[in-house]
Amino acid sequence: MIKNIWINIPGFSKYEINRESRQIRSYCRGVEPRILKPCNNALILKADNGEKYTGSLKRFLYSAEKNIDPREISRKYCIVETTSGQIELIDRNTFQERIRERLRKRTSVSNIQEEYLNAIQFCAIVLQAYRTGDFSMVITEIESRKAKVTEYIIRHRIAVQPERVREVWEAVLDVALNCIIEKRTYIVNLTGYLNSIARSYAAQKKKLEKITVSLDAGFYSLQKYQ
């Protein structure tokens, strides 16, 4: 159960952040608080002096816990989460070095060789399909990546609910297969390509949903004044 521990954000008296869930709630519209929906784990808040400030949820949480106005923390520093779940402040050079170190350790030579072999094998399957017109092996090869791609979709919160995950995967399969059949792309890293389709599909759908909501709101306003 998420603990209901809300703390004030210095310099932003109309906002509170939850220590556990990292949700931010606003009192800007009245007595009853409203949970704000972040975009890419960031929010734009209005400071007490009227200034608008964009910050990550981690930055706001660190500021609230340390009782520091987030605007006083230089952008030269990053707020990161440790493996133990703690929030800490580090300079960007250290942050970038950690990323480089993680990337250096991520893939071994044997894994690289395996990836190249997989790429060669997939290219051979696609070329065979172009020669014969039979894309059944291509479909089988794409579907063999389903577990990895769905794990990526859930881990990166592209979709969480089972039906939404299934929807994204079906879109990925359809787009990838059509691009291959119509010779609109050249794929070396199949799993990476499928992951990129999942990200793109989710982004496009989110954009379309925003447009739909906006149109619905406009239609409601029009009906109201007719």
N, C-alpha and C positions, 0 to 999 in steps of 0.2 A: 504494500500500500504506500502511495506517495504521501510523505509527511507534508502537512500544511504549514510550512515554515516560510513566511514571507518577510523579506527585509527591504528597507528603503534604499533607493539608489541616490546617493549624494548629488545634489544639484538638479535632481529630477523628482521633486517632492510628490508629483502626481502619479508616480510609478513605483511598483514593488516587484521584486523578483523572488521566485521560490527557490530555495537552496537545493531541493531535491530534483524537481522536474525542470528547473530553469525556465519555467514559463514567466512571462512578464505580464502583469495586469495594470490597467490604466484606470485612473479616477477622473480623467479629463472630461467625461460627458455626464458626470453626476455622482451621486452617492454610491450607486452600485458599481463595483469594479467590472472591467471588461478584459478578458484574456486576449492579448494581441497575437496575431499569427505572423511568425517570422518568415522572411524570405532568405533562403540560403543561410539559415541560422543567424540572421542579422535583423536589426530593427532600426527604424528612424524614430527617435524620441524627441520631444520638445522640452528643452530645459526651462528652468524657472525664469530665466531672462528672455525667453522667447526664441532662443537659438535652437535650430534643428541639428541633431547630432546622430550620425550613423555609427553603430557599433555592433559587435558580435555579442551573442548571449553570454559567452565566456567572459568577455571584457566587462559587461555589465555586472555579472556575478562577482568577479574578482573585485571590482570597484565597490560593490555593496558590502562584501565581506571585510574589505580593508578600510571601509569608510573613506574612500577617495572619489572625488568627482572624476568620472571616466575621461573627461576632456583634459584633465591634467596629466594623464598617462600618454607620453609621447608615442607617436605612431612608429617610432624607431624600435619599439618593444612589441612583442607578441604575447598573447595570453594563450597558454597551451595546457593541455590536460595530461597528467602523468599516467603511467600504467596503473597506478593505485587509485586513480580517479581524482587526484588533487589538482587544483588550478594553480599555475605558477606563472610568473612574469619573467621572460627572457628577452635578450636583445635579438634582433633579426639575424645577425651574423651567426649566432649560436643556433638559432632555429633552422637556418639554411644548412648549416653543417650537419645537424641532426638528420635532416631530410636526405642529404647526400650520403651519409653513413648508412641510413636505412636502405637506400637504393642500392648501395654497393653490396649489402648483405642479402638483398632480396632474391637474386637469381644466381644460381651456381652454374658452372660451365656445363655440367651434365644436363641441367634444365634448358639451357640455351640450345644445346645440340638437339634435345628432344623437340623443342619448339620449331627448329628449322626442319626437322624430319616431318613433323606434323604439317607444316606449311607446304612442303614438297608433295606430300601425300594428297593433301586437299587439292592442290593445283592439278595434280594428275587426274583426280576424280572429276574435276570440272572440265578439263580438256576432253576426257573420255565422253562426258555428257554432251559436249558440243558436237563431237563426231557422230554419236549415235542418236542424239535427240532424247535419250532416256536420262532423266534427272533424279531417278529414285535413289541412287547412291548419294547424290548431293543432299537430298532431303534427309537421308539417314545420318549423314555426317553432321549436318546442322543440328538435328534433334539429339545427337550424342552430346552436344554441349549444353543441353537444357538445364541440367543440375547446376553447372557452374554459372550460367547466366542468371537463373532464378535466384541463386545465392547472392550474386552481385546486386540484383534488383532489390532484394530485401535488405542487404547490408548497407546499401547506399540510400535506402528509404525512397527509392524510385516508386515503389509500391510495397504495401505491407499486407493488406487484406488478401487472402487466397484468390478470390475472384478477380481482384485487380492485378495481382501478379500473373495470373493465367491470361488475362487480357493483354498485358504488355508482352508476354512471351509469344502469344499467337501473332501479335503485330510484328514482332521481331522476325519470326519465322517467315511470315508473308513478305515482308519488305526485303529481307535478305535473298530469298529465293527468286523473287521477281527481278531484283537487281542483277543477279547472276544470269538468269535466263535471257534477260534483255541486254546483257553485256554492258551494263552501265557502271560497273565498278571492277576493280582488281583487288582481290583479298589475299593478304599474306597471313595475317594473324586473325583467324576466324573468330575466336572467342572475343578478342578485343573489338572486332568489327560488330559483333552481335551486341556487345555491351554498349557501344556507341549508338546503335539503333535504339536500344532501350532508353537511353538518356534523351535522345532527340524526340522520340515518340512521347515520352512523359512531358517534356518541355512544350511541345506543340499542343498537346491535349490541355495542359494547364492554361496556355495562352488562349485557346479556344473557349475554355470554360469561363475565363474572365470576360471575354467578349460577350458570351451568352448572358452572363449575369448582368453586364452593363446594358445590353439590349433589353433584357427583361425589366430592369429598373426604369429605363427610359420609357418603355411601353406602359408601365404602371403609372408613371408620372403623367403621361399623355392622357391615359384613361381617366385619371383623377381630375384633370382640369377640363375635360370635355363636357 
